[in-house]
Amino acid sequence: MELTAIHQTFDHWVAQLQQQGLPARLSSRLDAIDPTLTVAATLLGIAPEPRRRAQASPRRRGMVRPVARAGYLVSVGGDDDRQTAHALLQLLAWAELEPDFTVSDASPAPVWWLAQGARPRPGFQLEACITCHEDFQAAPPVRVREVHLQTRN
């Protein structure tokens, strides 16, 4: 999944929460203080992908190559605990359905939240595989030349 597609997925999730009647908004800042339901998708880090080989069938024109793994903290904050819990469970379910995402229940320690200048919020960590699409140039056609050998007696 390309990096822009990952961020579009977060936008899509928040739009789906809004369609369910929740006053949700997306933020990348953890310290955003807002009484409305705030979904924060914070990039924690990017690491090179250990399996950088191509993943395509030989008949396809291009290849999708894994490049890196991005770690995100997806957290939900707001004044209404019921809305927060509902949104978090819904986000977790959607994340589990994405084939390029790996969900972890590891949550940062309270000390980490204090270092960020934010109060602790419920959330989960998400790891996404960042890929890039490579198109191959078609090889030039092979020219066939016939050579006729004649022997002289």
Secondary structure, 3 states (H helix, E strand, C coil): CCHHHHHHHHHHHHHHHHHCCCCEEEECCCCCCCCCEEEEEEEEEEEECCCCCCCCCCCCCEEEEEEEEEEEEEEEECCCHHHHHHHHHHHHHHHHHCCCEEEECCCCCHHHHHHHCCCCCCEEEEEEEEEEEEECCCCCCCCCCCCCCCCCC
